[in-house]
């Protein structure tokens, strides 16, 4: 997963992602808001996920590790069955 995210960073931003550690902050390395939007859309296409509105923030795309964690969390949400609401009588 990390190699794929590195590739997406290379394609969608001006950051050289190959020497990055998983925790390196992409914004501190020069990622712009425009780059972040392009990267977000590429990640959604690659992993067939859709980030909810509350996940659209700098933290979600701040590093390779943050992106991977977000994608894994979205996959987990997709496989968990919805919880039934209990209505008290």
PDB file of N, CA, C and O in Angstrom:
ATOM      1  N   UNK A   1       0.824  -1.190   0.000  1.00  0.00           N
ATOM      2  CA  UNK A   1       0.000   0.000   0.000  1.00  0.00           C
ATOM      3  C   UNK A   1       0.874   1.262   0.000  1.00  0.00           C
ATOM      4  O   UNK A   1       0.565   2.240  -0.681  1.00  0.00           O
ATOM      5  N   UNK A   2       1.972   1.228   0.774  1.00  0.00           N
ATOM      6  CA  UNK A   2       2.830   2.411   0.850  1.00  0.00           C
ATOM      7  C   UNK A   2       3.426   2.755  -0.513  1.00  0.00           C
ATOM      8  O   UNK A   2       3.511   3.930  -0.871  1.00  0.00           O
ATOM      9  N   UNK A   3       3.840   1.742  -1.275  1.00  0.00           N
ATOM     10  CA  UNK A   3       4.422   1.994  -2.597  1.00  0.00           C
ATOM     11  C   UNK A   3       3.402   2.616  -3.541  1.00  0.00           C
ATOM     12  O   UNK A   3       3.740   3.497  -4.332  1.00  0.00           O
ATOM     13  N   UNK A   4       2.168   2.166  -3.460  1.00  0.00           N
ATOM     14  CA  UNK A   4       1.111   2.731  -4.301  1.00  0.00           C
ATOM     15  C   UNK A   4       0.850   4.179  -3.923  1.00  0.00           C
ATOM     16  O   UNK A   4       0.701   5.030  -4.800  1.00  0.00           O
ATOM     17  N   UNK A   5       0.793   4.468  -2.638  1.00  0.00           N
ATOM     18  CA  UNK A   5       0.566   5.842  -2.195  1.00  0.00           C
ATOM     19  C   UNK A   5       1.747   6.723  -2.594  1.00  0.00           C
ATOM     20  O   UNK A   5       1.555   7.875  -2.985  1.00  0.00           O
ATOM     21  N   UNK A   6       2.958   6.195  -2.499  1.00  0.00           N
ATOM     22  CA  UNK A   6       4.129   6.949  -2.961  1.00  0.00           C
ATOM     23  C   UNK A   6       3.997   7.296  -4.439  1.00  0.00           C
ATOM     24  O   UNK A   6       4.280   8.422  -4.849  1.00  0.00           O
ATOM     25  N   UNK A   7       3.566   6.327  -5.230  1.00  0.00           N
ATOM     26  CA  UNK A   7       3.391   6.553  -6.669  1.00  0.00           C
ATOM     27  C   UNK A   7       2.356   7.650  -6.915  1.00  0.00           C
ATOM     28  O   UNK A   7       2.558   8.519  -7.763  1.00  0.00           O
ATOM     29  N   UNK A   8       1.247   7.609  -6.173  1.00  0.00           N
ATOM     30  CA  UNK A   8       0.209   8.625  -6.340  1.00  0.00           C
ATOM     31  C   UNK A   8       0.718  10.008  -5.948  1.00  0.00           C
ATOM     32  O   UNK A   8       0.399  10.999  -6.605  1.00  0.00           O
ATOM     33  N   UNK A   9       1.504  10.076  -4.887  1.00  0.00           N
ATOM     34  CA  UNK A   9       2.092  11.350  -4.474  1.00  0.00           C
ATOM     35  C   UNK A   9       2.999  11.881  -5.583  1.00  0.00           C
ATOM     36  O   UNK A   9       2.960  13.068  -5.907  1.00  0.00           O
ATOM     37  N   UNK A  10       3.802  11.012  -6.156  1.00  0.00           N
ATOM     38  CA  UNK A  10       4.706  11.411  -7.250  1.00  0.00           C
ATOM     39  C   UNK A  10       3.909  11.931  -8.450  1.00  0.00           C
ATOM     40  O   UNK A  10       4.302  12.915  -9.078  1.00  0.00           O
ATOM     41  N   UNK A  11       2.799  11.276  -8.766  1.00  0.00           N
ATOM     42  CA  UNK A  11       2.004  11.657  -9.933  1.00  0.00           C
ATOM     43  C   UNK A  11       1.217  12.937  -9.718  1.00  0.00           C
ATOM     44  O   UNK A  11       1.076  13.738 -10.642  1.00  0.00           O
ATOM     45  N   UNK A  12       0.704  13.140  -8.519  1.00  0.00           N
ATOM     46  CA  UNK A  12      -0.263  14.215  -8.290  1.00  0.00           C
ATOM     47  C   UNK A  12       0.294  15.446  -7.586  1.00  0.00           C
ATOM     48  O   UNK A  12      -0.396  16.462  -7.494  1.00  0.00           O
ATOM     49  N   UNK A  13       1.519  15.379  -7.091  1.00  0.00           N
ATOM     50  CA  UNK A  13       2.118  16.528  -6.404  1.00  0.00           C
ATOM     51  C   UNK A  13       3.514  16.775  -6.961  1.00  0.00           C
ATOM     52  O   UNK A  13       3.982  16.057  -7.844  1.00  0.00           O
ATOM     53  N   UNK A  14       4.159  17.786  -6.439  1.00  0.00           N
ATOM     54  CA  UNK A  14       5.535  18.089  -6.850  1.00  0.00           C
ATOM     55  C   UNK A  14       6.542  17.538  -5.846  1.00  0.00           C
ATOM     56  O   UNK A  14       7.698  17.960  -5.830  1.00  0.00           O
ATOM     57  N   UNK A  15       6.114  16.612  -5.022  1.00  0.00           N
ATOM     58  CA  UNK A  15       6.964  16.056  -3.970  1.00  0.00           C
ATOM     59  C   UNK A  15       7.619  14.767  -4.464  1.00  0.00           C
ATOM     60  O   UNK A  15       6.960  13.920  -5.068  1.00  0.00           O
ATOM     61  N   UNK A  16       8.913  14.625  -4.206  1.00  0.00           N
ATOM     62  CA  UNK A  16       9.626  13.383  -4.498  1.00  0.00           C
ATOM     63  C   UNK A  16       9.324  12.418  -3.350  1.00  0.00           C
ATOM     64  O   UNK A  16       9.891  12.544  -2.265  1.00  0.00           O
ATOM     65  N   UNK A  17       8.441  11.467  -3.588  1.00  0.00           N
ATOM     66  CA  UNK A  17       7.944  10.602  -2.519  1.00  0.00           C
ATOM     67  C   UNK A  17       8.842   9.405  -2.227  1.00  0.00           C
ATOM     68  O   UNK A  17       8.688   8.776  -1.180  1.00  0.00           O
ATOM     69  N   UNK A  18       9.761   9.073  -3.105  1.00  0.00           N
ATOM     70  CA  UNK A  18      10.568   7.871  -2.908  1.00  0.00           C
ATOM     71  C   UNK A  18      11.394   7.882  -1.626  1.00  0.00           C
ATOM     72  O   UNK A  18      11.447   6.859  -0.942  1.00  0.00           O
ATOM     73  N   UNK A  19      12.041   8.992  -1.268  1.00  0.00           N
ATOM     74  CA  UNK A  19      12.846   8.936  -0.040  1.00  0.00           C
ATOM     75  C   UNK A  19      12.045   9.206   1.236  1.00  0.00           C
ATOM     76  O   UNK A  19      12.628   9.271   2.318  1.00  0.00           O
ATOM     77  N   UNK A  20      10.741   9.362   1.136  1.00  0.00           N
ATOM     78  CA  UNK A  20       9.934   9.733   2.303  1.00  0.00           C
ATOM     79  C   UNK A  20       9.744   8.580   3.281  1.00  0.00           C
ATOM     80  O   UNK A  20       9.597   7.421   2.896  1.00  0.00           O
ATOM     81  N   UNK A  21       9.752   8.941   4.552  1.00  0.00           N
ATOM     82  CA  UNK A  21       9.334   7.972   5.563  1.00  0.00           C
ATOM     83  C   UNK A  21       7.810   8.011   5.600  1.00  0.00           C
ATOM     84  O   UNK A  21       7.214   9.001   5.176  1.00  0.00           O
ATOM     85  N   UNK A  22       7.171   6.964   6.095  1.00  0.00           N
ATOM     86  CA  UNK A  22       5.715   6.956   6.159  1.00  0.00           C
ATOM     87  C   UNK A  22       5.124   8.103   6.978  1.00  0.00           C
ATOM     88  O   UNK A  22       3.981   8.502   6.752  1.00  0.00           O
ATOM     89  N   UNK A  23       5.899   8.635   7.931  1.00  0.00           N
ATOM     90  CA  UNK A  23       5.392   9.684   8.815  1.00  0.00           C
ATOM     91  C   UNK A  23       5.707  11.097   8.329  1.00  0.00           C
ATOM     92  O   UNK A  23       5.250  12.063   8.940  1.00  0.00           O
ATOM     93  N   UNK A  24       6.475  11.246   7.248  1.00  0.00           N
ATOM     94  CA  UNK A  24       6.874  12.572   6.771  1.00  0.00           C
ATOM     95  C   UNK A  24       5.647  13.405   6.417  1.00  0.00           C
ATOM     96  O   UNK A  24       4.740  12.931   5.733  1.00  0.00           O
ATOM     97  N   UNK A  25       5.625  14.660   6.893  1.00  0.00           N
ATOM     98  CA  UNK A  25       4.486  15.551   6.668  1.00  0.00           C
ATOM     99  C   UNK A  25       4.547  16.121   5.254  1.00  0.00           C
ATOM    100  O   UNK A  25       5.474  16.854   4.909  1.00  0.00           O
ATOM    101  N   UNK A  26       3.550  15.774   4.439  1.00  0.00           N
ATOM    102  CA  UNK A  26       3.530  16.200   3.046  1.00  0.00           C
ATOM    103  C   UNK A  26       3.348  17.709   2.906  1.00  0.00           C
ATOM    104  O   UNK A  26       3.882  18.314   1.977  1.00  0.00           O
ATOM    105  N   UNK A  27       2.607  18.312   3.812  1.00  0.00           N
ATOM    106  CA  UNK A  27       2.395  19.763   3.751  1.00  0.00           C
ATOM    107  C   UNK A  27       3.691  20.508   4.057  1.00  0.00           C
ATOM    108  O   UNK A  27       3.985  21.523   3.425  1.00  0.00           O
ATOM    109  N   UNK A  28       4.465  20.016   5.015  1.00  0.00           N
ATOM    110  CA  UNK A  28       5.748  20.636   5.327  1.00  0.00           C
ATOM    111  C   UNK A  28       6.738  20.489   4.177  1.00  0.00           C
ATOM    112  O   UNK A  28       7.686  21.266   4.065  1.00  0.00           O
ATOM    113  N   UNK A  29       6.518  19.496   3.328  1.00  0.00           N
ATOM    114  CA  UNK A  29       7.392  19.272   2.172  1.00  0.00           C
ATOM    115  C   UNK A  29       6.929  20.029   0.934  1.00  0.00           C
ATOM    116  O   UNK A  29       7.528  19.908  -0.134  1.00  0.00           O
ATOM    117  N   UNK A  30       5.851  20.816   1.080  1.00  0.00           N
ATOM    118  CA  UNK A  30       5.425  21.680  -0.017  1.00  0.00           C
ATOM    119  C   UNK A  30       4.127  21.315  -0.711  1.00  0.00           C
ATOM    120  O   UNK A  30       3.805  21.916  -1.736  1.00  0.00           O
ATOM    121  N   UNK A  31       3.370  20.359  -0.200  1.00  0.00           N
ATOM    122  CA  UNK A  31       2.103  20.020  -0.838  1.00  0.00           C
ATOM    123  C   UNK A  31       1.124  21.182  -0.670  1.00  0.00           C
ATOM    124  O   UNK A  31       0.916  21.674   0.439  1.00  0.00           O
ATOM    125  N   UNK A  32       0.535  21.608  -1.765  1.00  0.00           N
ATOM    126  CA  UNK A  32      -0.436  22.703  -1.741  1.00  0.00           C
ATOM    127  C   UNK A  32      -1.846  22.147  -1.602  1.00  0.00           C
ATOM    128  O   UNK A  32      -2.053  20.937  -1.693  1.00  0.00           O
ATOM    129  N   UNK A  33      -2.802  23.019  -1.386  1.00  0.00           N
ATOM    130  CA  UNK A  33      -4.207  22.601  -1.308  1.00  0.00           C
ATOM    131  C   UNK A  33      -4.644  21.965  -2.623  1.00  0.00           C
ATOM    132  O   UNK A  33      -5.375  20.974  -2.625  1.00  0.00           O
ATOM    133  N   UNK A  34      -4.203  22.528  -3.725  1.00  0.00           N
ATOM    134  CA  UNK A  34      -4.536  21.969  -5.034  1.00  0.00           C
ATOM    135  C   UNK A  34      -3.948  20.570  -5.187  1.00  0.00           C
ATOM    136  O   UNK A  34      -4.621  19.660  -5.670  1.00  0.00           O
ATOM    137  N   UNK A  35      -2.697  20.397  -4.777  1.00  0.00           N
ATOM    138  CA  UNK A  35      -2.069  19.067  -4.795  1.00  0.00           C
ATOM    139  C   UNK A  35      -2.865  18.085  -3.942  1.00  0.00           C
ATOM    140  O   UNK A  35      -3.063  16.933  -4.329  1.00  0.00           O
ATOM    141  N   UNK A  36      -3.319  18.547  -2.783  1.00  0.00           N
ATOM    142  CA  UNK A  36      -4.061  17.677  -1.860  1.00  0.00           C
ATOM    143  C   UNK A  36      -5.365  17.194  -2.487  1.00  0.00           C
ATOM    144  O   UNK A  36      -5.739  16.032  -2.330  1.00  0.00           O
ATOM    145  N   UNK A  37      -6.055  18.080  -3.194  1.00  0.00           N
ATOM    146  CA  UNK A  37      -7.308  17.690  -3.855  1.00  0.00           C
ATOM    147  C   UNK A  37      -7.023  16.658  -4.945  1.00  0.00           C
ATOM    148  O   UNK A  37      -7.735  15.661  -5.068  1.00  0.00           O
ATOM    149  N   UNK A  38      -5.987  16.904  -5.725  1.00  0.00           N
ATOM    150  CA  UNK A  38      -5.615  15.945  -6.778  1.00  0.00           C
ATOM    151  C   UNK A  38      -5.234  14.590  -6.167  1.00  0.00           C
ATOM    152  O   UNK A  38      -5.630  13.541  -6.677  1.00  0.00           O
ATOM    153  N   UNK A  39      -4.473  14.619  -5.086  1.00  0.00           N
ATOM    154  CA  UNK A  39      -4.062  13.389  -4.412  1.00  0.00           C
ATOM    155  C   UNK A  39      -5.269  12.663  -3.827  1.00  0.00           C
ATOM    156  O   UNK A  39      -5.381  11.443  -3.955  1.00  0.00           O
ATOM    157  N   UNK A  40      -6.161  13.395  -3.192  1.00  0.00           N
ATOM    158  CA  UNK A  40      -7.364  12.798  -2.622  1.00  0.00           C
ATOM    159  C   UNK A  40      -8.168  12.065  -3.696  1.00  0.00           C
ATOM    160  O   UNK A  40      -8.593  10.928  -3.492  1.00  0.00           O
ATOM    161  N   UNK A  41      -8.372  12.714  -4.828  1.00  0.00           N
ATOM    162  CA  UNK A  41      -9.142  12.087  -5.903  1.00  0.00           C
ATOM    163  C   UNK A  41      -8.427  10.854  -6.448  1.00  0.00           C
ATOM    164  O   UNK A  41      -9.076   9.859  -6.770  1.00  0.00           O
ATOM    165  N   UNK A  42      -7.108  10.905  -6.555  1.00  0.00           N
ATOM    166  CA  UNK A  42      -6.342   9.759  -7.034  1.00  0.00           C
ATOM    167  C   UNK A  42      -6.432   8.585  -6.057  1.00  0.00           C
ATOM    168  O   UNK A  42      -6.565   7.435  -6.475  1.00  0.00           O
ATOM    169  N   UNK A  43      -6.359   8.876  -4.759  1.00  0.00           N
ATOM    170  CA  UNK A  43      -6.473   7.824  -3.742  1.00  0.00           C
ATOM    171  C   UNK A  43      -7.866   7.196  -3.803  1.00  0.00           C
ATOM    172  O   UNK A  43      -8.002   5.975  -3.729  1.00  0.00           O
ATOM    173  N   UNK A  44      -8.892   8.025  -3.937  1.00  0.00           N
ATOM    174  CA  UNK A  44     -10.260   7.495  -4.030  1.00  0.00           C
ATOM    175  C   UNK A  44     -10.404   6.581  -5.243  1.00  0.00           C
ATOM    176  O   UNK A  44     -11.008   5.512  -5.143  1.00  0.00           O
ATOM    177  N   UNK A  45      -9.860   6.987  -6.378  1.00  0.00           N
ATOM    178  CA  UNK A  45      -9.935   6.151  -7.591  1.00  0.00           C
ATOM    179  C   UNK A  45      -9.158   4.842  -7.420  1.00  0.00           C
ATOM    180  O   UNK A  45      -9.650   3.763  -7.751  1.00  0.00           O
ATOM    181  N   UNK A  46      -7.954   4.959  -6.903  1.00  0.00           N
ATOM    182  CA  UNK A  46      -7.078   3.786  -6.762  1.00  0.00           C
ATOM    183  C   UNK A  46      -7.660   2.738  -5.819  1.00  0.00           C
ATOM    184  O   UNK A  46      -7.630   1.542  -6.109  1.00  0.00           O
ATOM    185  N   UNK A  47      -8.189   3.201  -4.687  1.00  0.00           N
ATOM    186  CA  UNK A  47      -8.654   2.266  -3.659  1.00  0.00           C
ATOM    187  C   UNK A  47     -10.167   2.097  -3.628  1.00  0.00           C
ATOM    188  O   UNK A  47     -10.706   1.400  -2.768  1.00  0.00           O
ATOM    189  N   UNK A  48     -10.843   2.738  -4.570  1.00  0.00           N
ATOM    190  CA  UNK A  48     -12.301   2.608  -4.699  1.00  0.00           C
ATOM    191  C   UNK A  48     -13.014   2.918  -3.379  1.00  0.00           C
ATOM    192  O   UNK A  48     -13.853   2.155  -2.899  1.00  0.00           O
ATOM    193  N   UNK A  49     -12.648   4.056  -2.822  1.00  0.00           N
ATOM    194  CA  UNK A  49     -13.269   4.551  -1.595  1.00  0.00           C
ATOM    195  C   UNK A  49     -13.736   5.980  -1.844  1.00  0.00           C
ATOM    196  O   UNK A  49     -13.358   6.615  -2.829  1.00  0.00           O
ATOM    197  N   UNK A  50     -14.553   6.461  -0.942  1.00  0.00           N
ATOM    198  CA  UNK A  50     -14.976   7.854  -0.994  1.00  0.00           C
ATOM    199  C   UNK A  50     -14.847   8.419   0.411  1.00  0.00           C
ATOM    200  O   UNK A  50     -15.493   7.956   1.351  1.00  0.00           O
ATOM    201  N   UNK A  51     -14.005   9.423   0.529  1.00  0.00           N
ATOM    202  CA  UNK A  51     -13.796  10.026   1.837  1.00  0.00           C
ATOM    203  C   UNK A  51     -15.028  10.828   2.241  1.00  0.00           C
ATOM    204  O   UNK A  51     -15.514  11.641   1.455  1.00  0.00           O
ATOM    205  N   UNK A  52     -15.540  10.616   3.446  1.00  0.00           N
ATOM    206  CA  UNK A  52     -16.681  11.412   3.901  1.00  0.00           C
ATOM    207  C   UNK A  52     -16.239  12.850   4.172  1.00  0.00           C
ATOM    208  O   UNK A  52     -15.054  13.121   4.367  1.00  0.00           O
ATOM    209  N   UNK A  53     -17.185  13.744   4.179  1.00  0.00           N
ATOM    210  CA  UNK A  53     -16.902  15.163   4.364  1.00  0.00           C
ATOM    211  C   UNK A  53     -16.038  15.431   5.599  1.00  0.00           C
ATOM    212  O   UNK A  53     -15.124  16.254   5.555  1.00  0.00           O
ATOM    213  N   UNK A  54     -16.332  14.730   6.703  1.00  0.00           N
ATOM    214  CA  UNK A  54     -15.574  14.973   7.939  1.00  0.00           C
ATOM    215  C   UNK A  54     -14.110  14.526   7.842  1.00  0.00           C
ATOM    216  O   UNK A  54     -13.295  14.894   8.687  1.00  0.00           O
ATOM    217  N   UNK A  55     -13.777  13.745   6.830  1.00  0.00           N
ATOM    218  CA  UNK A  55     -12.391  13.305   6.649  1.00  0.00           C
ATOM    219  C   UNK A  55     -11.615  14.235   5.716  1.00  0.00           C
ATOM    220  O   UNK A  55     -10.417  14.044   5.504  1.00  0.00           O
ATOM    221  N   UNK A  56     -12.279  15.222   5.168  1.00  0.00           N
ATOM    222  CA  UNK A  56     -11.622  16.140   4.239  1.00  0.00           C
ATOM    223  C   UNK A  56     -10.928  17.247   5.020  1.00  0.00           C
ATOM    224  O   UNK A  56     -11.431  18.363   5.149  1.00  0.00           O
ATOM    225  N   UNK A  57      -9.761  16.897   5.533  1.00  0.00           N
ATOM    226  CA  UNK A  57      -8.972  17.853   6.306  1.00  0.00           C
ATOM    227  C   UNK A  57      -7.486  17.556   6.105  1.00  0.00           C
ATOM    228  O   UNK A  57      -7.114  16.541   5.517  1.00  0.00           O
ATOM    229  N   UNK A  58      -6.657  18.453   6.599  1.00  0.00           N
ATOM    230  CA  UNK A  58      -5.211  18.313   6.406  1.00  0.00           C
ATOM    231  C   UNK A  58      -4.657  17.046   7.054  1.00  0.00           C
ATOM    232  O   UNK A  58      -3.694  16.467   6.553  1.00  0.00           O
ATOM    233  N   UNK A  59      -5.251  16.618   8.148  1.00  0.00           N
ATOM    234  CA  UNK A  59      -4.741  15.445   8.858  1.00  0.00           C
ATOM    235  C   UNK A  59      -4.851  14.170   8.009  1.00  0.00           C
ATOM    236  O   UNK A  59      -3.951  13.331   8.035  1.00  0.00           O
ATOM    237  N   UNK A  60      -5.933  14.026   7.269  1.00  0.00           N
ATOM    238  CA  UNK A  60      -6.174  12.825   6.466  1.00  0.00           C
ATOM    239  C   UNK A  60      -5.086  12.603   5.427  1.00  0.00           C
ATOM    240  O   UNK A  60      -4.708  11.461   5.164  1.00  0.00           O
ATOM    241  N   UNK A  61      -4.578  13.675   4.835  1.00  0.00           N
ATOM    242  CA  UNK A  61      -3.577  13.567   3.782  1.00  0.00           C
ATOM    243  C   UNK A  61      -2.206  14.064   4.218  1.00  0.00           C
ATOM    244  O   UNK A  61      -1.372  14.396   3.376  1.00  0.00           O
ATOM    245  N   UNK A  62      -1.967  14.118   5.503  1.00  0.00           N
ATOM    246  CA  UNK A  62      -0.727  14.715   5.994  1.00  0.00           C
ATOM    247  C   UNK A  62       0.519  13.861   5.756  1.00  0.00           C
ATOM    248  O   UNK A  62       1.630  14.389   5.716  1.00  0.00           O
ATOM    249  N   UNK A  63       0.345  12.555   5.600  1.00  0.00           N
ATOM    250  CA  UNK A  63       1.498  11.666   5.409  1.00  0.00           C
ATOM    251  C   UNK A  63       1.034  10.385   4.717  1.00  0.00           C
ATOM    252  O   UNK A  63      -0.162  10.124   4.589  1.00  0.00           O
ATOM    253  N   UNK A  64       1.999   9.606   4.280  1.00  0.00           N
ATOM    254  CA  UNK A  64       1.681   8.311   3.672  1.00  0.00           C
ATOM    255  C   UNK A  64       0.953   7.445   4.692  1.00  0.00           C
ATOM    256  O   UNK A  64      -0.024   6.772   4.364  1.00  0.00           O
ATOM    257  N   UNK A  65       1.435   7.469   5.921  1.00  0.00           N
ATOM    258  CA  UNK A  65       0.810   6.687   6.988  1.00  0.00           C
ATOM    259  C   UNK A  65      -0.636   7.122   7.239  1.00  0.00           C
ATOM    260  O   UNK A  65      -1.512   6.278   7.426  1.00  0.00           O
ATOM    261  N   UNK A  66      -0.886   8.429   7.246  1.00  0.00           N
ATOM    262  CA  UNK A  66      -2.243   8.940   7.482  1.00  0.00           C
ATOM    263  C   UNK A  66      -3.183   8.532   6.352  1.00  0.00           C
ATOM    264  O   UNK A  66      -4.338   8.182   6.594  1.00  0.00           O
ATOM    265  N   UNK A  67      -2.690   8.579   5.135  1.00  0.00           N
ATOM    266  CA  UNK A  67      -3.517   8.182   3.985  1.00  0.00           C
ATOM    267  C   UNK A  67      -3.847   6.693   4.079  1.00  0.00           C
ATOM    268  O   UNK A  67      -5.002   6.304   3.900  1.00  0.00           O
ATOM    269  N   UNK A  68      -2.855   5.867   4.355  1.00  0.00           N
ATOM    270  CA  UNK A  68      -3.074   4.421   4.463  1.00  0.00           C
ATOM    271  C   UNK A  68      -4.048   4.100   5.584  1.00  0.00           C
ATOM    272  O   UNK A  68      -4.936   3.265   5.419  1.00  0.00           O
ATOM    273  N   UNK A  69      -3.885   4.758   6.718  1.00  0.00           N
ATOM    274  CA  UNK A  69      -4.788   4.539   7.855  1.00  0.00           C
ATOM    275  C   UNK A  69      -6.216   4.916   7.491  1.00  0.00           C
ATOM    276  O   UNK A  69      -7.157   4.212   7.856  1.00  0.00           O
ATOM    277  N   UNK A  70      -6.382   6.020   6.778  1.00  0.00           N
ATOM    278  CA  UNK A  70      -7.715   6.474   6.370  1.00  0.00           C
ATOM    279  C   UNK A  70      -8.366   5.486   5.415  1.00  0.00           C
ATOM    280  O   UNK A  70      -9.547   5.170   5.553  1.00  0.00           O
ATOM    281  N   UNK A  71      -7.600   5.000   4.448  1.00  0.00           N
ATOM    282  CA  UNK A  71      -8.143   4.036   3.488  1.00  0.00           C
ATOM    283  C   UNK A  71      -8.535   2.746   4.204  1.00  0.00           C
ATOM    284  O   UNK A  71      -9.613   2.204   3.959  1.00  0.00           O
ATOM    285  N   UNK A  72      -7.676   2.255   5.078  1.00  0.00           N
ATOM    286  CA  UNK A  72      -8.000   1.029   5.820  1.00  0.00           C
ATOM    287  C   UNK A  72      -9.248   1.211   6.678  1.00  0.00           C
ATOM    288  O   UNK A  72     -10.065   0.296   6.782  1.00  0.00           O
ATOM    289  N   UNK A  73      -9.400   2.373   7.289  1.00  0.00           N
ATOM    290  CA  UNK A  73     -10.592   2.648   8.102  1.00  0.00           C
ATOM    291  C   UNK A  73     -11.845   2.661   7.230  1.00  0.00           C
ATOM    292  O   UNK A  73     -12.888   2.156   7.644  1.00  0.00           O
ATOM    293  N   UNK A  74     -11.756   3.224   6.044  1.00  0.00           N
ATOM    294  CA  UNK A  74     -12.911   3.239   5.138  1.00  0.00           C
ATOM    295  C   UNK A  74     -13.261   1.831   4.680  1.00  0.00           C
ATOM    296  O   UNK A  74     -14.438   1.483   4.585  1.00  0.00           O
ATOM    297  N   UNK A  75     -12.252   1.025   4.397  1.00  0.00           N
ATOM    298  CA  UNK A  75     -12.521  -0.370   4.029  1.00  0.00           C
ATOM    299  C   UNK A  75     -13.194  -1.101   5.177  1.00  0.00           C
ATOM    300  O   UNK A  75     -14.117  -1.885   4.952  1.00  0.00           O
ATOM    301  N   UNK A  76     -12.751  -0.859   6.399  1.00  0.00           N
ATOM    302  CA  UNK A  76     -13.339  -1.505   7.570  1.00  0.00           C
ATOM    303  C   UNK A  76     -14.807  -1.124   7.711  1.00  0.00           C
ATOM    304  O   UNK A  76     -15.639  -1.969   8.042  1.00  0.00           O
ATOM    305  N   UNK A  77     -15.125   0.126   7.466  1.00  0.00           N
ATOM    306  CA  UNK A  77     -16.517   0.575   7.544  1.00  0.00           C
ATOM    307  C   UNK A  77     -17.383  -0.128   6.510  1.00  0.00           C
ATOM    308  O   UNK A  77     -18.552  -0.420   6.765  1.00  0.00           O
ATOM    309  N   UNK A  78     -16.810  -0.396   5.348  1.00  0.00           N
ATOM    310  CA  UNK A  78     -17.572  -1.046   4.282  1.00  0.00           C
ATOM    311  C   UNK A  78     -17.894  -2.494   4.592  1.00  0.00           C
ATOM    312  O   UNK A  78     -18.921  -2.996   4.137  1.00  0.00           O
ATOM    313  N   UNK A  79     -17.049  -3.187   5.354  1.00  0.00           N
ATOM    314  CA  UNK A  79     -17.297  -4.612   5.582  1.00  0.00           C
ATOM    315  C   UNK A  79     -18.069  -4.883   6.867  1.00  0.00           C
ATOM    316  O   UNK A  79     -18.592  -5.981   7.057  1.00  0.00           O
ATOM    317  N   UNK A  80     -18.144  -3.898   7.744  1.00  0.00           N
ATOM    318  CA  UNK A  80     -18.913  -4.093   8.970  1.00  0.00           C
ATOM    319  C   UNK A  80     -20.398  -3.915   8.663  1.00  0.00           C
ATOM    320  O   UNK A  80     -20.779  -2.933   8.025  1.00  0.00           O
ATOM    321  N   UNK A  81     -21.235  -4.841   9.102  1.00  0.00           N
ATOM    322  CA  UNK A  81     -22.668  -4.676   8.868  1.00  0.00           C
ATOM    323  C   UNK A  81     -23.200  -3.496   9.677  1.00  0.00           C
ATOM    324  O   UNK A  81     -22.702  -3.218  10.768  1.00  0.00           O
ATOM    325  N   UNK A  82     -24.197  -2.809   9.155  1.00  0.00           N
ATOM    326  CA  UNK A  82     -24.756  -1.680   9.907  1.00  0.00           C
ATOM    327  C   UNK A  82     -25.358  -2.157  11.216  1.00  0.00           C
ATOM    328  O   UNK A  82     -25.954  -3.232  11.289  1.00  0.00           O
ATOM    329  N   UNK A  83     -25.196  -1.356  12.227  1.00  0.00           N
ATOM    330  CA  UNK A  83     -25.750  -1.691  13.532  1.00  0.00           C
ATOM    331  C   UNK A  83     -27.230  -1.340  13.565  1.00  0.00           C
ATOM    332  O   UNK A  83     -27.648  -0.272  13.118  1.00  0.00           O
ATOM    333  N   UNK A  84     -28.000  -2.257  14.099  1.00  0.00           N
ATOM    334  CA  UNK A  84     -29.438  -2.022  14.186  1.00  0.00           C
ATOM    335  C   UNK A  84     -29.729  -1.149  15.399  1.00  0.00           C
ATOM    336  O   UNK A  84     -29.125  -1.303  16.460  1.00  0.00           O
ATOM    337  N   UNK A  85     -30.647  -0.253  15.217  1.00  0.00           N
ATOM    338  CA  UNK A  85     -31.063   0.601  16.322  1.00  0.00           C
ATOM    339  C   UNK A  85     -32.103  -0.133  17.154  1.00  0.00           C
ATOM    340  O   UNK A  85     -33.014  -0.768  16.622  1.00  0.00           O
ATOM    341  N   UNK A  86     -31.953  -0.037  18.426  1.00  0.00           N
ATOM    342  CA  UNK A  86     -32.945  -0.645  19.316  1.00  0.00           C
ATOM    343  C   UNK A  86     -33.883   0.449  19.766  1.00  0.00           C
ATOM    344  O   UNK A  86     -33.456   1.465  20.314  1.00  0.00           O
ATOM    345  N   UNK A  87     -35.141   0.240  19.535  1.00  0.00           N
ATOM    346  CA  UNK A  87     -36.139   1.222  19.932  1.00  0.00           C
ATOM    347  C   UNK A  87     -36.850   0.715  21.180  1.00  0.00           C
ATOM    348  O   UNK A  87     -37.458  -0.356  21.180  1.00  0.00           O
ATOM    349  N   UNK A  88     -36.759   1.500  22.229  1.00  0.00           N
ATOM    350  CA  UNK A  88     -37.393   1.105  23.495  1.00  0.00           C
ATOM    351  C   UNK A  88     -38.899   1.264  23.371  1.00  0.00           C
ATOM    352  O   UNK A  88     -39.387   2.245  22.808  1.00  0.00           O
ATOM    353  N   UNK A  89     -39.629   0.295  23.898  1.00  0.00           N
ATOM    354  CA  UNK A  89     -41.098   0.337  23.836  1.00  0.00           C
ATOM    355  C   UNK A  89     -41.672   1.132  24.962  1.00  0.00           C
ATOM    356  O   UNK A  89     -42.891   1.270  25.062  1.00  0.00           O
TER     357      UNK A  89
END
